Amino acid sequence: MKKVSIMIPCFNEEENIEAITDAVVKQMEALPQYDYEVVCIDNCSTDGTRPLLRKICAGNPKVKAIFNVKNFGQFNSPYYGLCQTTGDCAISICADFQDPVEMIPEFLKYWEEGYQIVCGIKTSSRENRFMYWLRSVYYKLIRKFSEVEQIEHFTGFGLYDRSFLEVLRTLEDPTPFIRGIVAELGGKRKDIPYEQPKRRAGKTHNNWYTLYDAAMLSVTSYTKVGMRIAVFGGMIMAFISLLIGLVYLVMKLIYWDRFVAGQAPTVIIVSLMCSILLAFMGFLGEYISAINTRMMKRPLVVEEERINFDPQEDREKTAENGSEGE
């Protein structure tokens, strides 16, 4: 019997965690041809999520939990959770019901047809329309400038075959971007459109900073556009500055006794150049920061506790990791 893993990353989801695990269990119980496990990885919640997870795990041994010692970010924790699954495939699904659990049977259907990856693609969203439009523009820009295929409106919600999970386990990337990794290293893929519903309860944990962080991680990992803009922008501004300087010099030589330009043009040009330089230095800093993070090779997360995991499976996984390191 094939085993299906459902991985649910969570952070401060006390209003949703019981409902989402119950919905996932019901979906899998309706598919008796599969064995299953539900792996919840908690990214150091500060509300009642962890006590609820303990209660859920005590009532169902097929539900497992991993507690991180601190919040390791929106990318590391889900990626690590996928790597800890033991099924023949793993399905990543959010705890807030914005990833429809009803799509699980459809994912499995295409997996059985031979697809290694099945991606849920948002074709519309019941959330903020402006944010959806802004994301669409972002995806199109990244797709245009990236040398690697980029999957528009893919949030990570999907099914991953064990063969692809093994690829994830061998990567040594302390800042993994699963959306880009799927596009770059994934095998045979099926995209399934869906409309993203609203959160069932609670507030989104995304803000301007987290969205910017995701955007910059994608830019620095899969495009050279930032540095190319800096190079060409710098050349254009240098040419314009030289041209203005020559015009100023000629005007001064010809009309030396009547030409008075004042300091306004100089102030405007200097201010413009400084602003552009600061923007380009910011771009450069993003790339350097990404390089620095990858060079440190720190662990994705540090566990505080795990519940309902088979000790034998843990030993086998540790042995596999040790043999890979050798």
NUFIVO-793173 format. One line per field, with one value per residue (C-alpha): residue in one letter; x, y, z; residue number from 1. Coordinates in steps of 0.2 Angstrom, whole numbers, plus 5000, padded with zeros to 4 digits. Each point is the difference from the previous one (the first is absolute). Layout:
# NUFIVO-793173
code <- A; ...;
xx <- X; ...;
yy <- Y; ...;
zz <- Z; ...;
pos <- NUM; ...;
END
This chain:
# NUFIVO-793173
code <- M; K; K; V; S; I; M; I; P; C; F; N; E; E; E; N; I; E; A; I; T; D; A; V; V; K; Q; M; E; A; L; P; Q; Y; D; Y; E; V; V; C; I; D; N; C; S; T; D; G; T; R; P; L; L; R; K; I; C; A; G; N; P; K; V; K; A; I; F; N; V; K; N; F; G; Q; F; N; S; P; Y; Y; G; L; C; Q; T; T; G; D; C; A; I; S; I; C; A; D; F; Q; D; P; V; E; M; I; P; E; F; L; K; Y; W; E; E; G; Y; Q; I; V; C; G; I; K; T; S; S; R; E; N; R; F; M; Y; W; L; R; S; V; Y; Y; K; L; I; R; K; F; S; E; V; E; Q; I; E; H; F; T; G; F; G; L; Y; D; R; S; F; L; E; V; L; R; T; L; E; D; P; T; P; F; I; R; G; I; V; A; E; L; G; G; K; R; K; D; I; P; Y; E; Q; P; K; R; R; A; G; K; T; H; N; N; W; Y; T; L; Y; D; A; A; M; L; S; V; T; S; Y; T; K; V; G; M; R; I; A; V; F; G; G; M; I; M; A; F; I; S; L; L; I; G; L; V; Y; L; V; M; K; L; I; Y; W; D; R; F; V; A; G; Q; A; P; T; V; I; I; V; S; L; M; C; S; I; L; L; A; F; M; G; F; L; G; E; Y; I; S; A; I; N; T; R; M; M; K; R; P; L; V; V; E; E; E; R; I; N; F; D; P; Q; E; D; R; E; K; T; A; E; N; G; S; E; G; E;
xx <- 5000; 5007; 5002; 4995; 5007; 4991; 5012; 4991; 5012; 4992; 5003; 4988; 4985; 4991; 4983; 5004; 5011; 4987; 4988; 5014; 5007; 4982; 4996; 5016; 4997; 4982; 5007; 5013; 4988; 4989; 5014; 5003; 5012; 5013; 5009; 5003; 5009; 4997; 5016; 4997; 5015; 4998; 5011; 5000; 4982; 4997; 4981; 4991; 5006; 5012; 4988; 4987; 5013; 5005; 4981; 4998; 5015; 4994; 4984; 5007; 5017; 5000; 5001; 5018; 5007; 5017; 5003; 5014; 5010; 4997; 4992; 5011; 4990; 4987; 5011; 5011; 4987; 4989; 5015; 5006; 4983; 5000; 5017; 4993; 4986; 5001; 4987; 5001; 4995; 4996; 4987; 5004; 4984; 4998; 4991; 4988; 4990; 5006; 5006; 4984; 5002; 4987; 5013; 5010; 4991; 5004; 5018; 5001; 4991; 5013; 5014; 4994; 5000; 5019; 5002; 5014; 4994; 4982; 4999; 4985; 4999; 4990; 4990; 4990; 4999; 4986; 5013; 5005; 4999; 5014; 5012; 4995; 5004; 5016; 5006; 4995; 5011; 5014; 4999; 5000; 5015; 5010; 4995; 5006; 5017; 5004; 5010; 4990; 4982; 4989; 4983; 4987; 4989; 5007; 5002; 5007; 4982; 5002; 5006; 5018; 5006; 5012; 5013; 4999; 5000; 5017; 5007; 4994; 5009; 5016; 5000; 5011; 4991; 4997; 4987; 4990; 4987; 4989; 4990; 5016; 5008; 4984; 5002; 5019; 5002; 4982; 4996; 4984; 4987; 4981; 4993; 4982; 4991; 4989; 4993; 5008; 4987; 5001; 5008; 4988; 5005; 5013; 5011; 5013; 5018; 5007; 5004; 5010; 5016; 4997; 4993; 5016; 5011; 4992; 5002; 5018; 5004; 4992; 5010; 5017; 4998; 4994; 5003; 5015; 4988; 5005; 5018; 4996; 4989; 5014; 5013; 4990; 4992; 5017; 5006; 4985; 5001; 5019; 4997; 4986; 5011; 5015; 4988; 4993; 5018; 5006; 4984; 5004; 5018; 4996; 4987; 5012; 5014; 4988; 4990; 5013; 4995; 4981; 4997; 4994; 4993; 5000; 5002; 4982; 5005; 5015; 4990; 4987; 5012; 5010; 4984; 4994; 5017; 5001; 4982; 5004; 5017; 4991; 4987; 5013; 5010; 4984; 4998; 5019; 4997; 4986; 5011; 5014; 4988; 4994; 5017; 5005; 4985; 5004; 5019; 4996; 4991; 4990; 4986; 4983; 4992; 5004; 4987; 4994; 4989; 4991; 4985; 4993; 5016; 5006; 5017; 5005; 4996; 5010; 5015; 4999; 4999; 5015; 5009; 4996; 5005; 5017; 5003; 4996; 5012; 5014;
yy <- 5000; 5017; 5013; 5018; 5014; 5016; 5014; 5015; 5014; 5011; 5016; 5007; 4990; 4995; 5005; 4988; 4986; 4988; 5003; 4998; 4984; 4993; 5005; 4992; 4984; 4998; 5002; 4987; 4988; 5001; 4993; 4983; 4994; 5012; 5000; 5017; 5012; 5018; 5009; 5017; 5011; 5015; 5015; 5005; 5006; 5011; 4997; 4983; 4991; 4988; 4994; 4996; 4991; 4989; 4996; 4996; 4989; 4991; 4996; 4994; 4992; 5003; 5019; 5005; 5016; 5009; 5015; 5012; 5009; 5017; 5007; 4996; 5009; 4997; 4989; 4989; 4993; 4993; 4994; 4991; 4992; 4993; 4992; 4992; 4991; 4981; 4997; 4995; 5017; 5016; 5013; 5018; 5009; 5016; 5000; 5014; 4991; 5011; 4984; 4990; 4983; 4993; 5000; 4986; 4986; 5010; 5001; 4982; 4996; 5009; 4992; 4983; 5005; 5002; 5019; 5003; 5017; 5006; 5019; 5010; 5016; 5015; 5006; 5012; 5005; 5006; 5010; 5017; 5003; 5013; 4988; 4986; 5013; 5005; 4982; 4997; 5014; 4994; 4982; 5006; 5011; 4986; 4988; 5012; 5003; 4983; 4987; 4987; 4997; 5008; 4993; 5014; 5001; 4984; 5001; 4983; 4992; 4983; 4982; 4995; 4982; 4992; 5001; 5019; 5000; 4991; 5014; 5013; 4990; 5000; 5019; 5010; 5017; 5009; 5011; 4988; 5008; 4985; 5009; 5003; 4982; 4992; 5010; 4997; 4982; 4992; 4986; 4996; 5013; 5003; 5017; 5001; 5016; 5005; 5016; 5004; 5002; 5012; 4995; 4990; 5009; 5011; 5013; 4997; 5001; 5007; 5019; 5012; 4993; 4982; 5003; 5010; 4987; 4987; 5011; 5003; 4982; 4996; 5014; 4997; 4981; 4999; 5016; 5012; 5014; 5011; 5000; 5003; 5015; 5007; 4998; 5007; 5013; 5006; 5001; 5010; 5012; 5002; 5004; 5012; 5009; 5001; 5007; 5013; 5004; 5003; 5011; 5010; 5002; 5006; 5012; 5007; 5002; 5008; 5011; 5002; 5018; 4997; 4981; 4998; 4983; 5001; 4985; 4992; 4989; 4993; 4997; 4991; 4989; 4996; 4995; 4989; 4991; 4997; 4993; 4988; 4995; 4996; 4990; 4990; 4997; 4993; 4988; 4995; 4998; 4988; 4989; 5001; 4996; 4984; 4994; 5003; 4990; 4985; 5000; 4998; 4984; 5000; 4987; 5004; 4998; 4994; 4989; 5001; 4985; 4988; 4989; 4984; 4997; 4982; 4999; 4986; 5012; 5014; 4988; 4995; 5018; 5005; 4985; 5006; 5018; 4993; 4989; 5015; 5011; 4987;
zz <- 5000; 4995; 5014; 4998; 5011; 5003; 5006; 5009; 5005; 5013; 5010; 5012; 4993; 5016; 4991; 4985; 5005; 5007; 4985; 4987; 5007; 5002; 4982; 4993; 5011; 4993; 4982; 5002; 5010; 4984; 4990; 5008; 4987; 5008; 5016; 5006; 5013; 5004; 5005; 5008; 5002; 5012; 4997; 5019; 5002; 5014; 5002; 5004; 4985; 5008; 5014; 4987; 4990; 5015; 5002; 4982; 5000; 5016; 4991; 4984; 4998; 4981; 5004; 5004; 5006; 4999; 5011; 4995; 5014; 4991; 4985; 4985; 4987; 4987; 4989; 5011; 5011; 4986; 4990; 5015; 5004; 4982; 5003; 5016; 4992; 4997; 4987; 4982; 4996; 5010; 4999; 5007; 5005; 5011; 5016; 4996; 4987; 4986; 4992; 4997; 5008; 4988; 4986; 5009; 4990; 4984; 5004; 5004; 4983; 4990; 5011; 4996; 4981; 5002; 5004; 5013; 5005; 5000; 5003; 5005; 4990; 5006; 4985; 5011; 5019; 5011; 5010; 4996; 4981; 5000; 5008; 4988; 4985; 5008; 5002; 4982; 4994; 5011; 4993; 4982; 5003; 5009; 4986; 4987; 5007; 5008; 4991; 5009; 4996; 5014; 5004; 5002; 5015; 5007; 5019; 5004; 5002; 4991; 4999; 5000; 4995; 5012; 4986; 5000; 5019; 5000; 4989; 5013; 5014; 4990; 4997; 5012; 4999; 5016; 4992; 4988; 4989; 4996; 4986; 4990; 5005; 4993; 4983; 4999; 5006; 5000; 4988; 4991; 5006; 4999; 5004; 5007; 5001; 5015; 5008; 5016; 5014; 5015; 5016; 5011; 5015; 5007; 4992; 4986; 5007; 4984; 5000; 4988; 5007; 4998; 4982; 4996; 5008; 4988; 4985; 5003; 5004; 4983; 4991; 5008; 4997; 4982; 4991; 4997; 4996; 5015; 4996; 4981; 5004; 5011; 4986; 4986; 5010; 5006; 4982; 4995; 5014; 4998; 4981; 5005; 5013; 4988; 4987; 5012; 5005; 4982; 4996; 5016; 4995; 4982; 5006; 5013; 4987; 4987; 5012; 5014; 5004; 4999; 5004; 5018; 5004; 5018; 5012; 4997; 4986; 5010; 5015; 4990; 4991; 5016; 5009; 4986; 4998; 5019; 5000; 4986; 5008; 5016; 4991; 4991; 5016; 5008; 4985; 5003; 5018; 4997; 4989; 5013; 5014; 4991; 4996; 5018; 5007; 4988; 5005; 5018; 4997; 5016; 5003; 4993; 5017; 5017; 5008; 5018; 5000; 4988; 5004; 4993; 4990; 4999; 5008; 4987; 4986; 5008; 5002; 4982; 4994; 5011; 4992; 4983; 5003; 5007; 4985; 4988; 5009; 4998;
pos <- 1; 2; 3; 4; 5; 6; 7; 8; 9; 10; 11; 12; 13; 14; 15; 16; 17; 18; 19; 20; 21; 22; 23; 24; 25; 26; 27; 28; 29; 30; 31; 32; 33; 34; 35; 36; 37; 38; 39; 40; 41; 42; 43; 44; 45; 46; 47; 48; 49; 50; 51; 52; 53; 54; 55; 56; 57; 58; 59; 60; 61; 62; 63; 64; 65; 66; 67; 68; 69; 70; 71; 72; 73; 74; 75; 76; 77; 78; 79; 80; 81; 82; 83; 84; 85; 86; 87; 88; 89; 90; 91; 92; 93; 94; 95; 96; 97; 98; 99; 100; 101; 102; 103; 104; 105; 106; 107; 108; 109; 110; 111; 112; 113; 114; 115; 116; 117; 118; 119; 120; 121; 122; 123; 124; 125; 126; 127; 128; 129; 130; 131; 132; 133; 134; 135; 136; 137; 138; 139; 140; 141; 142; 143; 144; 145; 146; 147; 148; 149; 150; 151; 152; 153; 154; 155; 156; 157; 158; 159; 160; 161; 162; 163; 164; 165; 166; 167; 168; 169; 170; 171; 172; 173; 174; 175; 176; 177; 178; 179; 180; 181; 182; 183; 184; 185; 186; 187; 188; 189; 190; 191; 192; 193; 194; 195; 196; 197; 198; 199; 200; 201; 202; 203; 204; 205; 206; 207; 208; 209; 210; 211; 212; 213; 214; 215; 216; 217; 218; 219; 220; 221; 222; 223; 224; 225; 226; 227; 228; 229; 230; 231; 232; 233; 234; 235; 236; 237; 238; 239; 240; 241; 242; 243; 244; 245; 246; 247; 248; 249; 250; 251; 252; 253; 254; 255; 256; 257; 258; 259; 260; 261; 262; 263; 264; 265; 266; 267; 268; 269; 270; 271; 272; 273; 274; 275; 276; 277; 278; 279; 280; 281; 282; 283; 284; 285; 286; 287; 288; 289; 290; 291; 292; 293; 294; 295; 296; 297; 298; 299; 300; 301; 302; 303; 304; 305; 306; 307; 308; 309; 310; 311; 312; 313; 314; 315; 316; 317; 318; 319; 320; 321; 322; 323; 324; 325; 326;
END
